[in-house]
Amino acid sequence: MALAAGLFPQATWGGWNRLTRADEEQVGRRFHSQVREYLRLSRDPDVQDYVEKIGGSLVRTVEPQPFFYRFVVIEDDDINAFAVPGGYIYLNTGLLSIIDTPDELAAVMAHEVAHVNRRHASQSLSKGSLLDIGMFAAMLGGMFLVPDNPKAAMGIMAGAAGANLQAKYAFSRQQEREADKEGLRMMRAAGYKPKGIQTLFEKMKQATRLNPTNLPPYLLTHPLEEDRIRAAATPPEDGPPAPESPPLPFEKFRTTIRVRYSPSSEVVQAAYREEAEKQPGDHSRYLLGIAQLAAGRPAQAAEQLKGLSEEFRALPDIERDLGRAYLDMGAPDQALPTLQTSTRLFPNDYLSWHYLARCYEAKGLTQEAIAAYQKAVDRNPYSSEANYQLGVLLGRDEKLGPAHYSLARYYLSIDEPEKAAEHYKKSIALFGEESPDGKRVQREMREILKE
């Protein structure tokens, strides 16, 4: 399937080809639908949760916020990250696997958010040339996906002359400097250390020295000029000092990425086993357990995690991770008390409620599962899996109005607004247009879908 130019209306304004925000959102949705079709996206809820927390902390520093931002992890070994109009930020697992600190991750994400916020891609349209939205979306496929995934890019670009536009509309040096400056401001405002930019650039520069004929795709669309490297080496120190980032959540994230997605996964796992033997203790034992969980060895992971000290198990995520290991083992009876403890200790953690709902579902406790999924979506309204499962269970329980409402939220979360509208309308009809729930859903549909 390809993005043909005829799928989109032409976007012109006063002789200048400038996309409106609504146009950019449409480009982003169409582009993302093709990414979902051609590329493999991570479905690990813990990985997605960590990325969204970092991204959310950065986006909250942007006022006003022009878009609803989405952070997407692509399972691909190439070192790449990119943003497209409408608030879509993509991160390859190949890039995530070389990141060593939360500050480096924040540096990548802040830079991409800045490109979107400054609307750099749409600004690249030249005066006097007629370019429609479909061709623009295809051009983005050429810019960001050709080096990374030729098959996907060719599918997206077919019929729209995207290849010819690729070089013409790449980010300029000035736009890269603007994104660096704005990204640095966001990092500092969110509490991340500016040094993350410097260490990230050093890794990119090292990659070019080691293999100058095969640059990481990231550098093809984000040229690393010497003035950018010098500026990163001496970031401004104005403002309050950035606090230390809590290391354990990031270490868990990094462990999962390197074990699950690295071509040398066995070597990485061996390193964690060696570290646990050389430096025994809660910290190394926990990371070994996470490595085994990421490697698909939940029984071994559970052995490590249940052996942690009571004090360590009171930290965020620990009980939840043990409960997830039991679930992956097919042992919901063991998972249940652990996940109940996690929701008691951390009642605002949506993933604890999500896994508890899965546990209830595995035990055939439908009402308890519905209640837990509801708590999960109350805490994270855009959790696609929780909304979907909640809709399915409500439907089986013959609560059809709430079921269609949950499915509407599911389709919103995966960027299919037409299907979301269908389920919203079915929900309204079942609730009754004049009922309190019917009126609430109508207001939400109008606000979100502009209907």
MARTI-28998 format. One record per residue (C-alpha): residue in three letters; x, y, z; residue number from 0. Coordinates in steps of 0.05 Angstrom, whole numbers, plus 5000, padded with zeros to 4 digits. Layout:
+---------+------+------+------+-----+
: residuo :    x :    y :    z : num :
+---------+------+------+------+-----+
:     ala :    X :    Y :    Z : NUM :
...
+---------+------+------+------+-----+
//
This chain:
+---------+------+------+------+-----+
: residuo :    x :    y :    z : num :
+---------+------+------+------+-----+
:     met : 5000 : 5000 : 5000 :   0 :
:     ala : 5026 : 5070 : 4983 :   1 :
:     leu : 5012 : 5141 : 5001 :   2 :
:     ala : 4987 : 5170 : 4936 :   3 :
:     ala : 4985 : 5245 : 4928 :   4 :
:     gly : 4912 : 5243 : 4909 :   5 :
:     leu : 4892 : 5220 : 4979 :   6 :
:     phe : 4901 : 5290 : 5005 :   7 :
:     pro : 4875 : 5360 : 4988 :   8 :
:     gln : 4925 : 5412 : 4966 :   9 :
:     ala : 4949 : 5459 : 5020 :  10 :
:     thr : 4961 : 5530 : 4997 :  11 :
:     trp : 4954 : 5597 : 5031 :  12 :
:     gly : 4963 : 5665 : 4998 :  13 :
:     gly : 5011 : 5636 : 4947 :  14 :
:     trp : 5054 : 5606 : 5002 :  15 :
:     asn : 5051 : 5531 : 5013 :  16 :
:     arg : 5043 : 5530 : 5088 :  17 :
:     leu : 5007 : 5475 : 5124 :  18 :
:     thr : 4957 : 5493 : 5178 :  19 :
:     arg : 4961 : 5457 : 5244 :  20 :
:     ala : 4902 : 5414 : 5222 :  21 :
:     asp : 4939 : 5397 : 5158 :  22 :
:     glu : 5001 : 5377 : 5198 :  23 :
:     glu : 4959 : 5333 : 5243 :  24 :
:     gln : 4930 : 5299 : 5181 :  25 :
:     val : 4999 : 5288 : 5152 :  26 :
:     gly : 5022 : 5258 : 5218 :  27 :
:     arg : 4963 : 5211 : 5223 :  28 :
:     arg : 4971 : 5187 : 5152 :  29 :
:     phe : 5046 : 5179 : 5159 :  30 :
:     his : 5037 : 5141 : 5225 :  31 :
:     ser : 4986 : 5094 : 5195 :  32 :
:     gln : 5038 : 5074 : 5143 :  33 :
:     val : 5092 : 5067 : 5196 :  34 :
:     arg : 5046 : 5019 : 5234 :  35 :
:     glu : 5035 : 4979 : 5171 :  36 :
:     tyr : 5108 : 4973 : 5148 :  37 :
:     leu : 5149 : 4977 : 5211 :  38 :
:     arg : 5151 : 4936 : 5275 :  39 :
:     leu : 5131 : 4978 : 5335 :  40 :
:     ser : 5148 : 4960 : 5407 :  41 :
:     arg : 5090 : 4932 : 5446 :  42 :
:     asp : 5127 : 4929 : 5513 :  43 :
:     pro : 5084 : 4972 : 5560 :  44 :
:     asp : 5142 : 4985 : 5607 :  45 :
:     val : 5187 : 5011 : 5552 :  46 :
:     gln : 5131 : 5055 : 5525 :  47 :
:     asp : 5114 : 5080 : 5594 :  48 :
:     tyr : 5185 : 5103 : 5608 :  49 :
:     val : 5192 : 5138 : 5540 :  50 :
:     glu : 5125 : 5173 : 5550 :  51 :
:     lys : 5146 : 5197 : 5620 :  52 :
:     ile : 5210 : 5228 : 5593 :  53 :
:     gly : 5172 : 5258 : 5534 :  54 :
:     gly : 5116 : 5284 : 5578 :  55 :
:     ser : 5165 : 5319 : 5624 :  56 :
:     leu : 5194 : 5356 : 5564 :  57 :
:     val : 5128 : 5373 : 5530 :  58 :
:     arg : 5102 : 5404 : 5594 :  59 :
:     thr : 5155 : 5458 : 5587 :  60 :
:     val : 5126 : 5479 : 5519 :  61 :
:     glu : 5073 : 5534 : 5523 :  62 :
:     pro : 5027 : 5537 : 5487 :  63 :
:     gln : 5026 : 5465 : 5464 :  64 :
:     pro : 5007 : 5463 : 5391 :  65 :
:     phe : 4999 : 5388 : 5386 :  66 :
:     phe : 4984 : 5325 : 5425 :  67 :
:     tyr : 5052 : 5290 : 5425 :  68 :
:     arg : 5060 : 5215 : 5413 :  69 :
:     phe : 5125 : 5179 : 5427 :  70 :
:     val : 5134 : 5114 : 5388 :  71 :
:     val : 5189 : 5062 : 5395 :  72 :
:     ile : 5208 : 5026 : 5330 :  73 :
:     glu : 5242 : 4958 : 5335 :  74 :
:     asp : 5300 : 4970 : 5288 :  75 :
:     asp : 5375 : 4964 : 5299 :  76 :
:     asp : 5394 : 5027 : 5261 :  77 :
:     ile : 5413 : 5089 : 5301 :  78 :
:     asn : 5356 : 5135 : 5285 :  79 :
:     ala : 5303 : 5182 : 5313 :  80 :
:     phe : 5257 : 5230 : 5276 :  81 :
:     ala : 5195 : 5273 : 5283 :  82 :
:     val : 5140 : 5287 : 5233 :  83 :
:     pro : 5087 : 5342 : 5235 :  84 :
:     gly : 5029 : 5336 : 5282 :  85 :
:     gly : 5068 : 5313 : 5344 :  86 :
:     tyr : 5095 : 5245 : 5324 :  87 :
:     ile : 5164 : 5227 : 5352 :  88 :
:     tyr : 5197 : 5162 : 5332 :  89 :
:     leu : 5256 : 5128 : 5367 :  90 :
:     asn : 5292 : 5067 : 5341 :  91 :
:     thr : 5314 : 5014 : 5390 :  92 :
:     gly : 5382 : 5018 : 5357 :  93 :
:     leu : 5389 : 5089 : 5382 :  94 :
:     leu : 5360 : 5073 : 5450 :  95 :
:     ser : 5410 : 5017 : 5459 :  96 :
:     ile : 5470 : 5065 : 5457 :  97 :
:     ile : 5441 : 5115 : 5506 :  98 :
:     asp : 5473 : 5112 : 5575 :  99 :
:     thr : 5436 : 5165 : 5616 : 100 :
:     pro : 5366 : 5195 : 5621 : 101 :
:     asp : 5398 : 5261 : 5600 : 102 :
:     glu : 5420 : 5232 : 5533 : 103 :
:     leu : 5350 : 5204 : 5521 : 104 :
:     ala : 5320 : 5272 : 5539 : 105 :
:     ala : 5369 : 5306 : 5491 : 106 :
:     val : 5345 : 5264 : 5432 : 107 :
:     met : 5271 : 5273 : 5450 : 108 :
:     ala : 5276 : 5347 : 5465 : 109 :
:     his : 5309 : 5359 : 5398 : 110 :
:     glu : 5254 : 5323 : 5361 : 111 :
:     val : 5198 : 5357 : 5400 : 112 :
:     ala : 5231 : 5424 : 5382 : 113 :
:     his : 5228 : 5407 : 5308 : 114 :
:     val : 5153 : 5394 : 5314 : 115 :
:     asn : 5140 : 5453 : 5359 : 116 :
:     arg : 5177 : 5501 : 5312 : 117 :
:     arg : 5141 : 5468 : 5253 : 118 :
:     his : 5206 : 5460 : 5215 : 119 :
:     ala : 5182 : 5407 : 5166 : 120 :
:     ser : 5125 : 5449 : 5140 : 121 :
:     gln : 5169 : 5511 : 5138 : 122 :
:     ser : 5212 : 5474 : 5087 : 123 :
:     leu : 5159 : 5483 : 5034 : 124 :
:     ser : 5184 : 5534 : 4984 : 125 :
:     lys : 5148 : 5596 : 4959 : 126 :
:     gly : 5114 : 5587 : 4892 : 127 :
:     ser : 5114 : 5511 : 4889 : 128 :
:     leu : 5049 : 5473 : 4893 : 129 :
:     leu : 5056 : 5415 : 4941 : 130 :
:     asp : 4999 : 5375 : 4968 : 131 :
:     ile : 4995 : 5340 : 5035 : 132 :
:     gly : 5002 : 5270 : 5006 : 133 :
:     met : 5066 : 5288 : 4970 : 134 :
:     phe : 5092 : 5321 : 5034 : 135 :
:     ala : 5078 : 5258 : 5074 : 136 :
:     ala : 5114 : 5216 : 5021 : 137 :
:     met : 5173 : 5263 : 5023 : 138 :
:     leu : 5178 : 5251 : 5098 : 139 :
:     gly : 5181 : 5177 : 5084 : 140 :
:     gly : 5241 : 5191 : 5039 : 141 :
:     met : 5275 : 5235 : 5090 : 142 :
:     phe : 5268 : 5189 : 5150 : 143 :
:     leu : 5256 : 5118 : 5126 : 144 :
:     val : 5297 : 5106 : 5063 : 145 :
:     pro : 5364 : 5097 : 5099 : 146 :
:     asp : 5330 : 5058 : 5155 : 147 :
:     asn : 5280 : 5014 : 5120 : 148 :
:     pro : 5280 : 5018 : 5044 : 149 :
:     lys : 5221 : 4971 : 5035 : 150 :
:     ala : 5177 : 5013 : 5081 : 151 :
:     ala : 5200 : 5079 : 5051 : 152 :
:     met : 5189 : 5057 : 4979 : 153 :
:     gly : 5119 : 5035 : 4997 : 154 :
:     ile : 5103 : 5102 : 5029 : 155 :
:     met : 5135 : 5142 : 4973 : 156 :
:     ala : 5106 : 5105 : 4913 : 157 :
:     gly : 5066 : 5149 : 4867 : 158 :
:     ala : 5083 : 5214 : 4901 : 159 :
:     ala : 5153 : 5232 : 4877 : 160 :
:     gly : 5178 : 5232 : 4948 : 161 :
:     ala : 5249 : 5213 : 4928 : 162 :
:     asn : 5258 : 5276 : 4887 : 163 :
:     leu : 5235 : 5319 : 4946 : 164 :
:     gln : 5278 : 5285 : 4998 : 165 :
:     ala : 5340 : 5328 : 4992 : 166 :
:     lys : 5302 : 5392 : 4978 : 167 :
:     tyr : 5263 : 5392 : 5043 : 168 :
:     ala : 5313 : 5363 : 5093 : 169 :
:     phe : 5323 : 5404 : 5157 : 170 :
:     ser : 5369 : 5463 : 5146 : 171 :
:     arg : 5430 : 5479 : 5189 : 172 :
:     gln : 5392 : 5537 : 5218 : 173 :
:     gln : 5334 : 5492 : 5237 : 174 :
:     glu : 5381 : 5443 : 5270 : 175 :
:     arg : 5412 : 5499 : 5311 : 176 :
:     glu : 5342 : 5524 : 5331 : 177 :
:     ala : 5323 : 5453 : 5352 : 178 :
:     asp : 5387 : 5447 : 5392 : 179 :
:     lys : 5374 : 5513 : 5428 : 180 :
:     glu : 5300 : 5499 : 5442 : 181 :
:     gly : 5316 : 5427 : 5462 : 182 :
:     leu : 5367 : 5452 : 5512 : 183 :
:     arg : 5317 : 5500 : 5542 : 184 :
:     met : 5266 : 5443 : 5550 : 185 :
:     met : 5318 : 5398 : 5581 : 186 :
:     arg : 5338 : 5449 : 5633 : 187 :
:     ala : 5266 : 5467 : 5649 : 188 :
:     ala : 5249 : 5393 : 5658 : 189 :
:     gly : 5309 : 5381 : 5703 : 190 :
:     tyr : 5356 : 5344 : 5656 : 191 :
:     lys : 5431 : 5358 : 5652 : 192 :
:     pro : 5454 : 5395 : 5588 : 193 :
:     lys : 5515 : 5349 : 5587 : 194 :
:     gly : 5469 : 5297 : 5556 : 195 :
:     ile : 5472 : 5335 : 5490 : 196 :
:     gln : 5548 : 5335 : 5491 : 197 :
:     thr : 5556 : 5261 : 5507 : 198 :
:     leu : 5504 : 5243 : 5454 : 199 :
:     phe : 5540 : 5283 : 5401 : 200 :
:     glu : 5606 : 5251 : 5420 : 201 :
:     lys : 5575 : 5182 : 5408 : 202 :
:     met : 5550 : 5204 : 5341 : 203 :
:     lys : 5617 : 5232 : 5322 : 204 :
:     gln : 5651 : 5167 : 5344 : 205 :
:     ala : 5602 : 5129 : 5299 : 206 :
:     thr : 5624 : 5170 : 5239 : 207 :
:     arg : 5698 : 5157 : 5254 : 208 :
:     leu : 5688 : 5082 : 5261 : 209 :
:     asn : 5648 : 5075 : 5197 : 210 :
:     pro : 5652 : 5138 : 5154 : 211 :
:     thr : 5621 : 5105 : 5093 : 212 :
:     asn : 5559 : 5080 : 5130 : 213 :
:     leu : 5532 : 5137 : 5172 : 214 :
:     pro : 5477 : 5124 : 5222 : 215 :
:     pro : 5410 : 5145 : 5190 : 216 :
:     tyr : 5401 : 5197 : 5245 : 217 :
:     leu : 5460 : 5237 : 5217 : 218 :
:     leu : 5432 : 5237 : 5146 : 219 :
:     thr : 5373 : 5280 : 5169 : 220 :
:     his : 5407 : 5313 : 5228 : 221 :
:     pro : 5476 : 5335 : 5202 : 222 :
:     leu : 5527 : 5341 : 5258 : 223 :
:     glu : 5564 : 5405 : 5241 : 224 :
:     glu : 5625 : 5427 : 5280 : 225 :
:     asp : 5590 : 5489 : 5307 : 226 :
:     arg : 5535 : 5445 : 5337 : 227 :
:     ile : 5588 : 5401 : 5370 : 228 :
:     arg : 5624 : 5462 : 5399 : 229 :
:     ala : 5559 : 5492 : 5424 : 230 :
:     ala : 5541 : 5426 : 5458 : 231 :
:     ala : 5609 : 5424 : 5492 : 232 :
:     thr : 5597 : 5491 : 5526 : 233 :
:     pro : 5522 : 5493 : 5543 : 234 :
:     pro : 5497 : 5554 : 5581 : 235 :
:     glu : 5496 : 5546 : 5656 : 236 :
:     asp : 5442 : 5597 : 5672 : 237 :
:     gly : 5382 : 5575 : 5713 : 238 :
:     pro : 5377 : 5527 : 5772 : 239 :
:     pro : 5423 : 5466 : 5775 : 240 :
:     ala : 5390 : 5404 : 5746 : 241 :
:     pro : 5374 : 5351 : 5798 : 242 :
:     glu : 5401 : 5281 : 5795 : 243 :
:     ser : 5357 : 5234 : 5756 : 244 :
:     pro : 5335 : 5172 : 5794 : 245 :
:     pro : 5378 : 5117 : 5764 : 246 :
:     leu : 5338 : 5054 : 5776 : 247 :
:     pro : 5279 : 5066 : 5727 : 248 :
:     phe : 5328 : 5085 : 5672 : 249 :
:     glu : 5373 : 5024 : 5687 : 250 :
:     lys : 5312 : 4980 : 5681 : 251 :
:     phe : 5293 : 5013 : 5615 : 252 :
:     arg : 5364 : 5007 : 5588 : 253 :
:     thr : 5369 : 4934 : 5609 : 254 :
:     thr : 5303 : 4916 : 5575 : 255 :
:     ile : 5324 : 4951 : 5510 : 256 :
:     arg : 5393 : 4919 : 5507 : 257 :
:     val : 5369 : 4849 : 5523 : 258 :
:     arg : 5305 : 4848 : 5483 : 259 :
:     tyr : 5329 : 4884 : 5420 : 260 :
:     ser : 5404 : 4878 : 5417 : 261 :
:     pro : 5435 : 4829 : 5366 : 262 :
:     ser : 5483 : 4810 : 5421 : 263 :
:     ser : 5429 : 4795 : 5473 : 264 :
:     glu : 5464 : 4733 : 5500 : 265 :
:     val : 5528 : 4772 : 5513 : 266 :
:     val : 5489 : 4826 : 5549 : 267 :
:     gln : 5453 : 4775 : 5592 : 268 :
:     ala : 5519 : 4742 : 5610 : 269 :
:     ala : 5546 : 4810 : 5632 : 270 :
:     tyr : 5487 : 4818 : 5680 : 271 :
:     arg : 5498 : 4748 : 5708 : 272 :
:     glu : 5572 : 4763 : 5718 : 273 :
:     glu : 5556 : 4829 : 5753 : 274 :
:     ala : 5507 : 4795 : 5800 : 275 :
:     glu : 5560 : 4744 : 5818 : 276 :
:     lys : 5616 : 4795 : 5828 : 277 :
:     gln : 5574 : 4847 : 5863 : 278 :
:     pro : 5517 : 4810 : 5898 : 279 :
:     gly : 5461 : 4852 : 5926 : 280 :
:     asp : 5392 : 4878 : 5912 : 281 :
:     his : 5413 : 4925 : 5856 : 282 :
:     ser : 5450 : 4874 : 5813 : 283 :
:     arg : 5400 : 4820 : 5829 : 284 :
:     tyr : 5342 : 4864 : 5806 : 285 :
:     leu : 5375 : 4882 : 5740 : 286 :
:     leu : 5391 : 4809 : 5728 : 287 :
:     gly : 5317 : 4793 : 5740 : 288 :
:     ile : 5296 : 4847 : 5691 : 289 :
:     ala : 5346 : 4820 : 5639 : 290 :
:     gln : 5316 : 4750 : 5647 : 291 :
:     leu : 5245 : 4778 : 5641 : 292 :
:     ala : 5264 : 4815 : 5578 : 293 :
:     ala : 5296 : 4752 : 5550 : 294 :
:     gly : 5231 : 4713 : 5559 : 295 :
:     arg : 5254 : 4674 : 5619 : 296 :
:     pro : 5201 : 4693 : 5671 : 297 :
:     ala : 5213 : 4634 : 5718 : 298 :
:     gln : 5286 : 4653 : 5727 : 299 :
:     ala : 5266 : 4727 : 5732 : 300 :
:     ala : 5216 : 4710 : 5788 : 301 :
:     glu : 5271 : 4673 : 5827 : 302 :
:     gln : 5314 : 4735 : 5826 : 303 :
:     leu : 5259 : 4785 : 5841 : 304 :
:     lys : 5226 : 4748 : 5898 : 305 :
:     gly : 5294 : 4743 : 5933 : 306 :
:     leu : 5301 : 4819 : 5939 : 307 :
:     ser : 5300 : 4850 : 6007 : 308 :
:     glu : 5234 : 4876 : 6036 : 309 :
:     glu : 5262 : 4947 : 6035 : 310 :
:     phe : 5281 : 4942 : 5962 : 311 :
:     arg : 5214 : 4912 : 5943 : 312 :
:     ala : 5180 : 4974 : 5971 : 313 :
:     leu : 5211 : 5016 : 5914 : 314 :
:     pro : 5168 : 5034 : 5853 : 315 :
:     asp : 5161 : 4980 : 5799 : 316 :
:     ile : 5191 : 4922 : 5839 : 317 :
:     glu : 5128 : 4886 : 5860 : 318 :
:     arg : 5097 : 4901 : 5793 : 319 :
:     asp : 5156 : 4869 : 5757 : 320 :
:     leu : 5151 : 4807 : 5800 : 321 :
:     gly : 5076 : 4803 : 5786 : 322 :
:     arg : 5090 : 4810 : 5712 : 323 :
:     ala : 5140 : 4753 : 5716 : 324 :
:     tyr : 5088 : 4708 : 5749 : 325 :
:     leu : 5037 : 4727 : 5695 : 326 :
:     asp : 5086 : 4710 : 5640 : 327 :
:     met : 5098 : 4643 : 5675 : 328 :
:     gly : 5023 : 4629 : 5671 : 329 :
:     ala : 5017 : 4632 : 5747 : 330 :
:     pro : 4961 : 4683 : 5762 : 331 :
:     asp : 4950 : 4656 : 5832 : 332 :
:     gln : 5022 : 4676 : 5850 : 333 :
:     ala : 5016 : 4742 : 5812 : 334 :
:     leu : 4952 : 4765 : 5847 : 335 :
:     pro : 4977 : 4782 : 5917 : 336 :
:     thr : 5040 : 4814 : 5889 : 337 :
:     leu : 5002 : 4859 : 5841 : 338 :
:     gln : 4951 : 4876 : 5895 : 339 :
:     thr : 5009 : 4899 : 5938 : 340 :
:     ser : 5036 : 4941 : 5880 : 341 :
:     thr : 4969 : 4977 : 5871 : 342 :
:     arg : 4965 : 4989 : 5946 : 343 :
:     leu : 5036 : 5018 : 5949 : 344 :
:     phe : 5030 : 5058 : 5885 : 345 :
:     pro : 4956 : 5070 : 5871 : 346 :
:     asn : 4970 : 5120 : 5815 : 347 :
:     asp : 5014 : 5072 : 5775 : 348 :
:     tyr : 4970 : 5053 : 5715 : 349 :
:     leu : 5014 : 4993 : 5696 : 350 :
:     ser : 5003 : 4961 : 5764 : 351 :
:     trp : 4928 : 4964 : 5752 : 352 :
:     his : 4938 : 4941 : 5680 : 353 :
:     tyr : 4975 : 4878 : 5702 : 354 :
:     leu : 4926 : 4866 : 5759 : 355 :
:     ala : 4869 : 4869 : 5709 : 356 :
:     arg : 4905 : 4817 : 5665 : 357 :
:     cys : 4914 : 4774 : 5727 : 358 :
:     tyr : 4839 : 4777 : 5744 : 359 :
:     glu : 4823 : 4762 : 5671 : 360 :
:     ala : 4868 : 4701 : 5672 : 361 :
:     lys : 4831 : 4676 : 5734 : 362 :
:     gly : 4763 : 4686 : 5702 : 363 :
:     leu : 4744 : 4743 : 5749 : 364 :
:     thr : 4709 : 4788 : 5698 : 365 :
:     gln : 4680 : 4841 : 5744 : 366 :
:     glu : 4746 : 4849 : 5781 : 367 :
:     ala : 4783 : 4854 : 5714 : 368 :
:     ile : 4734 : 4907 : 5689 : 369 :
:     ala : 4744 : 4949 : 5753 : 370 :
:     ala : 4820 : 4943 : 5748 : 371 :
:     tyr : 4822 : 4961 : 5674 : 372 :
:     gln : 4778 : 5021 : 5689 : 373 :
:     lys : 4828 : 5044 : 5742 : 374 :
:     ala : 4884 : 5035 : 5691 : 375 :
:     val : 4850 : 5078 : 5638 : 376 :
:     asp : 4830 : 5130 : 5690 : 377 :
:     arg : 4905 : 5139 : 5702 : 378 :
:     asn : 4926 : 5134 : 5629 : 379 :
:     pro : 4867 : 5149 : 5583 : 380 :
:     tyr : 4908 : 5133 : 5521 : 381 :
:     ser : 4930 : 5063 : 5540 : 382 :
:     ser : 4910 : 5025 : 5477 : 383 :
:     glu : 4913 : 4955 : 5506 : 384 :
:     ala : 4875 : 4972 : 5570 : 385 :
:     asn : 4820 : 5009 : 5531 : 386 :
:     tyr : 4813 : 4951 : 5482 : 387 :
:     gln : 4809 : 4898 : 5536 : 388 :
:     leu : 4761 : 4939 : 5577 : 389 :
:     gly : 4716 : 4947 : 5516 : 390 :
:     val : 4718 : 4872 : 5501 : 391 :
:     leu : 4701 : 4853 : 5573 : 392 :
:     leu : 4645 : 4904 : 5579 : 393 :
:     gly : 4616 : 4878 : 5514 : 394 :
:     arg : 4617 : 4807 : 5540 : 395 :
:     asp : 4583 : 4832 : 5603 : 396 :
:     glu : 4529 : 4864 : 5558 : 397 :
:     lys : 4546 : 4935 : 5580 : 398 :
:     leu : 4545 : 4958 : 5508 : 399 :
:     gly : 4545 : 5034 : 5518 : 400 :
:     pro : 4609 : 5034 : 5560 : 401 :
:     ala : 4638 : 4980 : 5515 : 402 :
:     his : 4632 : 5023 : 5452 : 403 :
:     tyr : 4659 : 5083 : 5491 : 404 :
:     ser : 4721 : 5044 : 5511 : 405 :
:     leu : 4731 : 5020 : 5439 : 406 :
:     ala : 4725 : 5093 : 5416 : 407 :
:     arg : 4782 : 5110 : 5464 : 408 :
:     tyr : 4822 : 5051 : 5437 : 409 :
:     tyr : 4816 : 5074 : 5365 : 410 :
:     leu : 4835 : 5145 : 5386 : 411 :
:     ser : 4898 : 5117 : 5419 : 412 :
:     ile : 4920 : 5083 : 5354 : 413 :
:     asp : 4902 : 5143 : 5311 : 414 :
:     glu : 4841 : 5117 : 5275 : 415 :
:     pro : 4792 : 5175 : 5286 : 416 :
:     glu : 4740 : 5150 : 5236 : 417 :
:     lys : 4731 : 5084 : 5273 : 418 :
:     ala : 4732 : 5122 : 5339 : 419 :
:     ala : 4675 : 5165 : 5314 : 420 :
:     glu : 4635 : 5103 : 5296 : 421 :
:     his : 4641 : 5076 : 5366 : 422 :
:     tyr : 4627 : 5143 : 5398 : 423 :
:     lys : 4562 : 5147 : 5359 : 424 :
:     lys : 4542 : 5076 : 5378 : 425 :
:     ser : 4557 : 5092 : 5451 : 426 :
:     ile : 4515 : 5155 : 5449 : 427 :
:     ala : 4456 : 5118 : 5418 : 428 :
:     leu : 4460 : 5064 : 5471 : 429 :
:     phe : 4467 : 5113 : 5529 : 430 :
:     gly : 4413 : 5158 : 5500 : 431 :
:     glu : 4428 : 5227 : 5472 : 432 :
:     glu : 4394 : 5262 : 5531 : 433 :
:     ser : 4423 : 5219 : 5586 : 434 :
:     pro : 4481 : 5247 : 5628 : 435 :
:     asp : 4529 : 5195 : 5598 : 436 :
:     gly : 4504 : 5209 : 5528 : 437 :
:     lys : 4515 : 5283 : 5536 : 438 :
:     arg : 4584 : 5272 : 5566 : 439 :
:     val : 4605 : 5228 : 5507 : 440 :
:     gln : 4577 : 5278 : 5457 : 441 :
:     arg : 4618 : 5334 : 5489 : 442 :
:     glu : 4681 : 5292 : 5487 : 443 :
:     met : 4670 : 5272 : 5415 : 444 :
:     arg : 4660 : 5344 : 5394 : 445 :
:     glu : 4722 : 5366 : 5431 : 446 :
:     ile : 4768 : 5311 : 5408 : 447 :
:     leu : 4743 : 5298 : 5337 : 448 :
:     lys : 4719 : 5369 : 5324 : 449 :
:     glu : 4650 : 5341 : 5305 : 450 :
+---------+------+------+------+-----+
//
